[in-house]
Structure formats: structure tokens, C-alpha cells
């Protein structure tokens, strides 16, 4: 505005006829300054446009990255669901095999008892006055376990917790003890009781170090830490899965989860 005022004065001098060479030089200088100011303004406008375009590109890239992370997290959850379903199917098969073996063993015992309890040629019909006492039927541990697992699959986590705990209390040395301990932790995790779940996953890891449930317990322990907002602890647990159990299916899930957290799992 100052330059424009000066130019106005110069033009006024020209119109009044009171113009010298120095006045003309001064006017030219002022015009040149004004042109420089206009060029600066144009450059500033251009820079603002570039900044806006850059901000727009950054926003688009951020949105794409967030969507990618969300897709990865969804994929991890789907893989985890498939893994649990597969584990459930394996347990169903093992349960049926155990039941069949138990029935065969029981029948063999009954046959042996029949052969030794009465002399050859004697009748199996009770004699007059003979009272046959039937032994009390004890609750089948496998049925308790299977009922608890059914409750877990149906989302009845309180019932599942009670069933698996009853099974563990009554059968601490069972081949299914590690599975029962693991599903207790999973039930707590499904109830979003993450701190209790972490303690129970630790019980699986420390109490059954040779169990095939250990990789899954480590993985879900990492998930639980992330859910609690303890990101660094969760990352350490997930990386431990990759380091200690690189061939397990849980390693793929750990790698995907790390990727969703922005960590290279390779």
C-alpha cells in the first residue's frame, strides 16, 4: 500500500508538470518494488496450495493405513476363530475316541467279572433271598468336560468356568487337565476379564510346560495385554511366540497382530 501511495504521488507530479529525472527514477524504483511484492504474493499463494495438497495426500495415506490395519485385525480375529473351531473339533474327536476306549474296557471288565464270579454252568439269575447291590454310578469326568466345553461354545462362559474348574478339581492328573485350564483362561478372556485371563494363561504355561496349549496361551496372553492398553508388554509376548514357537499356527497369528500394531514380525 505504501508503494501504491508513492506511485500515486508520482503520477500526480507528472500531471502537474513538476517532474524531474530523479522523480522518474524514483517512480521506476517504486514500480519495480511493487512488482517484486506482487511476485512474492504469488509465490506465497502457490506455497499455500502446495501445503494444502500435501496435507490432503497425507490425510488420504493415513486413512488408507488405518483401513489396512483394521483389515489385518479382522483377519487375525477370523484366523483365531478358525483355530479355536479346529481345536474344538479335535477335542470332540478325542472325546469320542476316549469314550469308545472306555466302553470297550468296561465291557471287557464285565465279561471277566462274569467269568470269575460264578462257577461254570451256574445261572446268572439271583437265588432266593440273594440281593444284588448295584454300585453307585459316578459322574463321568469326560462328560463333565464335554458339557463345560459345550457351554463355552454357546457363550455360557460362567457355566463353562464352573464346569472346567469342577473337572480340574476332580481330575488334576487327567490328560485333559491342561485343556481344561486353557479353556478357563479363554472363558475369562471372552468375558473381558483380561487380568484374570493373563494369570490363568500363566497357570497353563507354568503348570503344563509341555502342553500343546502353551503357544496359544502365550498368544492370547499377548492379546490380553494389548486389550489392557499395555502395548509394549503385548508386543513382547507376541514376539516371544515367534521366537519360541516359530512353526506353530499361533506364530502366524502373532505375526499378523504385530503387523496391525505397526511392528515388523519378521
FIMARKE-122239 format. One record per residue (C-alpha): x, y, z; residue number from 0. Coordinates in pm, 1 decimal, decimal comma. Example, Ala and Ser with C-alpha at 12.3 -4.5 7.8 and 13.67 -1.06 7.14 Angstrom:
2
+----------+----------+----------+------+
:       xx :       yy :       zz : resi :
+----------+----------+----------+------+
:   1230,0 :   -450,0 :    780,0 :    0 :
:   1367,0 :   -106,0 :    714,0 :    1 :
+----------+----------+----------+------+
***
This chain:
266
+----------+----------+----------+------+
:       xx :       yy :       zz : resi :
+----------+----------+----------+------+
:      0,0 :      0,0 :      0,0 :    0 :
:    291,4 :    235,7 :     72,0 :    1 :
:    434,1 :    168,2 :   -273,8 :    2 :
:     97,1 :    236,8 :   -434,1 :    3 :
:     71,7 :    570,5 :   -248,0 :    4 :
:    414,7 :    669,7 :   -370,0 :    5 :
:    321,9 :    579,9 :   -726,6 :    6 :
:      8,8 :    793,0 :   -689,5 :    7 :
:    217,3 :   1087,8 :   -581,4 :    8 :
:    449,5 :   1031,7 :   -875,6 :    9 :
:    163,3 :   1022,7 :  -1120,5 :   10 :
:     24,9 :   1342,7 :   -966,1 :   11 :
:    361,4 :   1513,5 :  -1017,7 :   12 :
:    360,4 :   1408,2 :  -1381,5 :   13 :
:     14,0 :   1550,8 :  -1430,3 :   14 :
:    107,9 :   1882,9 :  -1267,9 :   15 :
:    423,0 :   1908,9 :  -1481,9 :   16 :
:    661,0 :   1936,3 :  -1186,3 :   17 :
:    866,7 :   1631,4 :  -1278,4 :   18 :
:   1243,8 :   1585,0 :  -1265,5 :   19 :
:   1468,5 :   1298,1 :  -1374,6 :   20 :
:   1515,8 :   1190,0 :  -1018,5 :   21 :
:   1140,3 :   1176,3 :   -975,4 :   22 :
:   1111,8 :    943,9 :  -1272,1 :   23 :
:   1391,9 :    720,7 :  -1138,5 :   24 :
:   1221,6 :    709,3 :   -800,8 :   25 :
:    894,1 :    618,0 :   -966,7 :   26 :
:   1058,2 :    336,4 :  -1164,2 :   27 :
:   1216,0 :    205,5 :   -845,4 :   28 :
:    879,6 :    204,5 :   -673,0 :   29 :
:    719,0 :     22,9 :   -965,1 :   30 :
:    993,7 :   -239,5 :   -952,3 :   31 :
:    939,5 :   -284,8 :   -577,7 :   32 :
:    569,2 :   -324,2 :   -633,9 :   33 :
:    630,6 :   -589,8 :   -897,7 :   34 :
:    856,6 :   -775,3 :   -656,5 :   35 :
:    587,3 :   -762,1 :   -387,8 :   36 :
:    328,5 :   -898,8 :   -629,3 :   37 :
:    566,0 :  -1182,2 :   -727,1 :   38 :
:    621,4 :  -1264,1 :   -357,4 :   39 :
:    247,3 :  -1274,2 :   -300,5 :   40 :
:    204,8 :  -1511,6 :   -594,6 :   41 :
:    477,1 :  -1740,0 :   -459,0 :   42 :
:    312,9 :  -1741,5 :   -115,8 :   43 :
:    -21,6 :  -1838,2 :   -265,7 :   44 :
:    147,0 :  -2114,0 :   -463,3 :   45 :
:    318,6 :  -2243,4 :   -147,6 :   46 :
:    -13,6 :  -2249,0 :     40,4 :   47 :
:   -168,1 :  -2454,1 :   -239,2 :   48 :
:    120,0 :  -2698,7 :   -227,2 :   49 :
:     86,5 :  -2729,6 :    151,2 :   50 :
:   -286,4 :  -2795,8 :    117,9 :   51 :
:   -221,7 :  -3059,7 :   -147,2 :   52 :
:     44,4 :  -3221,4 :     72,6 :   53 :
:   -191,3 :  -3223,9 :    370,8 :   54 :
:   -459,9 :  -3381,6 :    155,3 :   55 :
:   -221,9 :  -3657,3 :     39,2 :   56 :
:   -108,4 :  -3724,8 :    396,0 :   57 :
:   -470,3 :  -3749,3 :    510,3 :   58 :
:   -550,2 :  -3995,6 :    230,6 :   59 :
:   -245,3 :  -4208,9 :    309,7 :   60 :
:   -333,6 :  -4207,2 :    680,9 :   61 :
:   -687,6 :  -4318,7 :    603,0 :   62 :
:   -555,7 :  -4598,0 :    380,0 :   63 :
:   -316,2 :  -4711,9 :    654,1 :   64 :
:   -593,5 :  -4714,2 :    916,6 :   65 :
:   -815,0 :  -4920,6 :    688,4 :   66 :
:   -528,2 :  -5160,4 :    621,8 :   67 :
:   -468,7 :  -5204,3 :    996,7 :   68 :
:   -840,1 :  -5264,6 :   1051,7 :   69 :
:   -841,3 :  -5529,0 :    776,0 :   70 :
:   -539,5 :  -5700,2 :    931,8 :   71 :
:   -704,5 :  -5701,7 :   1275,8 :   72 :
:  -1020,4 :  -5855,0 :   1127,1 :   73 :
:   -812,8 :  -6119,4 :    950,2 :   74 :
:   -635,1 :  -6203,2 :   1276,6 :   75 :
:   -967,3 :  -6245,2 :   1456,9 :   76 :
:  -1101,1 :  -6468,8 :   1179,0 :   77 :
:   -789,4 :  -6686,2 :   1191,8 :   78 :
:   -817,9 :  -6708,5 :   1570,0 :   79 :
:  -1182,4 :  -6818,2 :   1541,7 :   80 :
:  -1089,7 :  -7084,1 :   1285,5 :   81 :
:   -809,5 :  -7206,6 :   1510,0 :   82 :
:  -1042,7 :  -7238,5 :   1807,5 :   83 :
:  -1303,2 :  -7420,0 :   1596,0 :   84 :
:  -1036,3 :  -7660,8 :   1475,2 :   85 :
:   -922,3 :  -7720,9 :   1831,3 :   86 :
:  -1280,3 :  -7785,5 :   1931,8 :   87 :
:  -1325,0 :  -8039,0 :   1652,2 :   88 :
:  -1006,3 :  -8218,6 :   1758,3 :   89 :
:  -1127,1 :  -8230,9 :   2116,5 :   90 :
:  -1463,1 :  -8367,2 :   2002,0 :   91 :
:  -1285,1 :  -8645,2 :   1814,2 :   92 :
:  -1055,4 :  -8720,5 :   2107,3 :   93 :
:  -1355,2 :  -8729,5 :   2337,9 :   94 :
:  -1536,0 :  -8983,9 :   2118,2 :   95 :
:  -1223,4 :  -9199,1 :   2097,0 :   96 :
:  -1176,5 :  -9186,2 :   2474,2 :   97 :
:  -1539,9 :  -9275,2 :   2529,9 :   98 :
:  -1516,2 :  -9569,1 :   2290,2 :   99 :
:  -1198,1 :  -9696,0 :   2456,3 :  100 :
:  -1359,4 :  -9658,9 :   2798,5 :  101 :
:  -1667,5 :  -9853,6 :   2688,3 :  102 :
:  -1455,5 : -10133,8 :   2542,1 :  103 :
:  -1251,9 : -10152,8 :   2862,6 :  104 :
:  -1566,5 : -10157,4 :   3074,6 :  105 :
:  -1720,8 : -10435,2 :   2866,9 :  106 :
:  -1402,1 : -10640,0 :   2892,7 :  107 :
:  -1407,9 : -10599,9 :   3271,6 :  108 :
:  -1773,3 : -10703,2 :   3288,7 :  109 :
:  -1704,3 : -11013,2 :   3082,2 :  110 :
:  -1409,8 : -11103,0 :   3304,8 :  111 :
:  -1621,0 : -11048,6 :   3617,7 :  112 :
:  -1897,5 : -11273,5 :   3480,7 :  113 :
:  -1647,9 : -11549,1 :   3412,3 :  114 :
:  -1495,3 : -11540,7 :   3760,3 :  115 :
:  -1796,0 : -11458,1 :   3979,2 :  116 :
:  -1991,1 : -11785,4 :   3923,4 :  117 :
:  -1893,6 : -12146,0 :   3866,4 :  118 :
:  -1935,4 : -12290,6 :   3521,2 :  119 :
:  -2292,6 : -12393,5 :   3446,6 :  120 :
:  -2444,1 : -12177,0 :   3719,0 :  121 :
:  -2724,6 : -11937,9 :   3640,7 :  122 :
:  -2688,2 : -11562,1 :   3641,9 :  123 :
:  -3033,5 : -11532,5 :   3796,6 :  124 :
:  -3017,5 : -11431,8 :   4166,0 :  125 :
:  -3104,2 : -11713,1 :   4407,9 :  126 :
:  -3392,5 : -11676,7 :   4653,2 :  127 :
:  -3301,8 : -11426,9 :   4920,0 :  128 :
:  -2999,1 : -11303,8 :   4724,4 :  129 :
:  -2987,2 : -10928,9 :   4686,3 :  130 :
:  -2779,5 : -10783,2 :   4404,3 :  131 :
:  -2641,8 : -10445,1 :   4502,1 :  132 :
:  -2565,5 : -10211,0 :   4217,5 :  133 :
:  -2258,7 :  -9994,1 :   4265,4 :  134 :
:  -2330,2 :  -9623,0 :   4259,4 :  135 :
:  -2276,3 :  -9463,4 :   3921,8 :  136 :
:  -2009,3 :  -9196,6 :   3943,8 :  137 :
:  -2023,7 :  -8886,1 :   3724,3 :  138 :
:  -1817,9 :  -8938,2 :   3408,5 :  139 :
:  -1526,9 :  -8684,4 :   3403,3 :  140 :
:  -1534,7 :  -8675,6 :   3024,8 :  141 :
:  -1899,8 :  -8583,1 :   3030,0 :  142 :
:  -1826,2 :  -8301,6 :   3274,8 :  143 :
:  -1550,2 :  -8176,2 :   3047,2 :  144 :
:  -1763,1 :  -8205,9 :   2734,9 :  145 :
:  -2055,5 :  -8024,7 :   2898,1 :  146 :
:  -1825,0 :  -7738,5 :   3001,0 :  147 :
:  -1682,3 :  -7712,9 :   2650,6 :  148 :
:  -2033,5 :  -7707,2 :   2506,5 :  149 :
:  -2118,4 :  -7418,7 :   2739,3 :  150 :
:  -1808,4 :  -7233,4 :   2620,4 :  151 :
:  -1904,8 :  -7277,3 :   2255,3 :  152 :
:  -2254,8 :  -7146,8 :   2327,0 :  153 :
:  -2116,5 :  -6840,5 :   2504,3 :  154 :
:  -2225,2 :  -6952,2 :   2851,6 :  155 :
:  -1891,1 :  -6856,3 :   2999,6 :  156 :
:  -1993,3 :  -6864,8 :   3366,9 :  157 :
:  -2116,1 :  -7223,1 :   3328,8 :  158 :
:  -1805,5 :  -7313,4 :   3130,2 :  159 :
:  -1582,2 :  -7174,7 :   3405,3 :  160 :
:  -1765,8 :  -7372,1 :   3672,2 :  161 :
:  -1756,8 :  -7691,9 :   3466,7 :  162 :
:  -1388,5 :  -7676,6 :   3378,5 :  163 :
:  -1295,9 :  -7589,8 :   3736,6 :  164 :
:  -1500,1 :  -7884,1 :   3866,6 :  165 :
:  -1325,0 :  -8108,5 :   3617,8 :  166 :
:   -979,6 :  -7984,2 :   3723,3 :  167 :
:  -1057,1 :  -8017,9 :   4094,0 :  168 :
:  -1172,1 :  -8376,9 :   4048,7 :  169 :
:   -919,2 :  -8481,0 :   3783,3 :  170 :
:   -593,3 :  -8285,8 :   3826,8 :  171 :
:   -391,1 :  -8565,6 :   3667,6 :  172 :
:   -615,3 :  -8612,7 :   3362,9 :  173 :
:   -476,9 :  -8589,8 :   3010,8 :  174 :
:   -734,7 :  -8315,7 :   2957,4 :  175 :
:   -624,4 :  -8110,5 :   3259,5 :  176 :
:   -415,2 :  -7871,3 :   3050,1 :  177 :
:   -705,3 :  -7823,7 :   2808,7 :  178 :
:   -943,9 :  -7750,6 :   3094,1 :  179 :
:   -700,6 :  -7495,8 :   3240,3 :  180 :
:   -666,3 :  -7331,8 :   2899,4 :  181 :
:  -1042,6 :  -7304,9 :   2843,1 :  182 :
:  -1081,0 :  -7145,3 :   3186,2 :  183 :
:   -844,5 :  -6872,0 :   3064,8 :  184 :
:  -1030,0 :  -6842,2 :   2733,9 :  185 :
:  -1361,2 :  -6807,0 :   2916,4 :  186 :
:  -1218,0 :  -6524,9 :   3128,0 :  187 :
:  -1076,6 :  -6358,6 :   2816,1 :  188 :
:  -1416,6 :  -6381,1 :   2644,3 :  189 :
:  -1567,3 :  -6205,2 :   2947,3 :  190 :
:  -1307,1 :  -5928,4 :   2902,4 :  191 :
:  -1155,4 :  -6016,4 :   3240,6 :  192 :
:   -812,3 :  -5970,1 :   3090,4 :  193 :
:   -601,4 :  -5956,7 :   3409,1 :  194 :
:   -758,2 :  -6277,3 :   3542,0 :  195 :
:   -715,8 :  -6433,0 :   3199,3 :  196 :
:   -343,3 :  -6345,9 :   3197,5 :  197 :
:   -299,7 :  -6514,9 :   3536,5 :  198 :
:   -477,6 :  -6825,8 :   3409,8 :  199 :
:   -277,4 :  -6833,9 :   3086,8 :  200 :
:     33,4 :  -6820,8 :   3308,2 :  201 :
:   -107,9 :  -7118,7 :   3500,2 :  202 :
:   -122,8 :  -7312,4 :   3172,9 :  203 :
:    227,8 :  -7204,1 :   3065,7 :  204 :
:    390,8 :  -7278,9 :   3402,2 :  205 :
:    175,9 :  -7572,0 :   3511,0 :  206 :
:    184,9 :  -7760,5 :   3179,7 :  207 :
:    508,6 :  -7651,2 :   3005,7 :  208 :
:    498,4 :  -7946,4 :   2763,6 :  209 :
:    134,9 :  -7895,4 :   2666,5 :  210 :
:     41,2 :  -7817,2 :   2308,1 :  211 :
:   -171,0 :  -7537,8 :   2458,2 :  212 :
:    134,1 :  -7330,3 :   2555,1 :  213 :
:    171,1 :  -7144,3 :   2219,5 :  214 :
:   -197,6 :  -7048,6 :   2225,5 :  215 :
:   -171,4 :  -6940,1 :   2589,2 :  216 :
:    126,5 :  -6715,8 :   2507,4 :  217 :
:    -55,6 :  -6569,7 :   2208,8 :  218 :
:   -375,7 :  -6489,5 :   2396,2 :  219 :
:   -172,4 :  -6350,5 :   2686,2 :  220 :
:    -23,8 :  -6103,3 :   2437,7 :  221 :
:   -372,2 :  -6016,2 :   2310,4 :  222 :
:   -488,5 :  -5955,1 :   2667,4 :  223 :
:   -202,6 :  -5712,2 :   2737,8 :  224 :
:   -290,1 :  -5517,6 :   2421,8 :  225 :
:   -654,6 :  -5502,8 :   2528,9 :  226 :
:   -544,9 :  -5362,5 :   2865,9 :  227 :
:   -350,9 :  -5089,0 :   2687,1 :  228 :
:    -14,1 :  -5236,6 :   2786,8 :  229 :
:    109,7 :  -5233,7 :   2429,4 :  230 :
:    480,5 :  -5294,6 :   2496,1 :  231 :
:    403,9 :  -5597,8 :   2715,1 :  232 :
:    173,9 :  -5736,0 :   2447,5 :  233 :
:    439,4 :  -5691,2 :   2178,5 :  234 :
:    698,0 :  -5873,1 :   2392,4 :  235 :
:    460,2 :  -6167,8 :   2437,8 :  236 :
:    376,6 :  -6186,9 :   2066,8 :  237 :
:    744,2 :  -6172,6 :   1972,1 :  238 :
:    810,7 :  -6450,0 :   2224,3 :  239 :
:    561,2 :  -6670,3 :   2038,3 :  240 :
:    754,3 :  -6611,2 :   1713,9 :  241 :
:   1087,1 :  -6683,6 :   1883,7 :  242 :
:    989,9 :  -6992,5 :   2083,9 :  243 :
:    722,9 :  -7147,8 :   1857,8 :  244 :
:    801,3 :  -7034,8 :   1501,1 :  245 :
:    639,1 :  -7342,4 :   1342,5 :  246 :
:    314,8 :  -7326,6 :   1539,9 :  247 :
:     -0,2 :  -7189,4 :   1381,0 :  248 :
:     -8,7 :  -6930,8 :   1658,8 :  249 :
:    311,5 :  -6780,2 :   1514,5 :  250 :
:    118,1 :  -6667,3 :   1205,6 :  251 :
:   -146,3 :  -6507,3 :   1426,4 :  252 :
:    121,8 :  -6334,3 :   1634,6 :  253 :
:    286,1 :  -6200,3 :   1317,9 :  254 :
:    -45,2 :  -6063,6 :   1190,0 :  255 :
:   -120,7 :  -5899,1 :   1525,1 :  256 :
:    223,5 :  -5738,1 :   1536,7 :  257 :
:    170,1 :  -5608,8 :   1184,9 :  258 :
:   -160,3 :  -5449,9 :   1291,2 :  259 :
:     32,5 :  -5277,7 :   1573,0 :  260 :
:    282,9 :  -5138,3 :   1325,5 :  261 :
:    560,7 :  -5381,8 :   1423,4 :  262 :
:    757,6 :  -5590,9 :   1174,7 :  263 :
:    709,4 :  -5952,3 :   1281,8 :  264 :
:    978,4 :  -6096,5 :   1054,0 :  265 :
+----------+----------+----------+------+
***
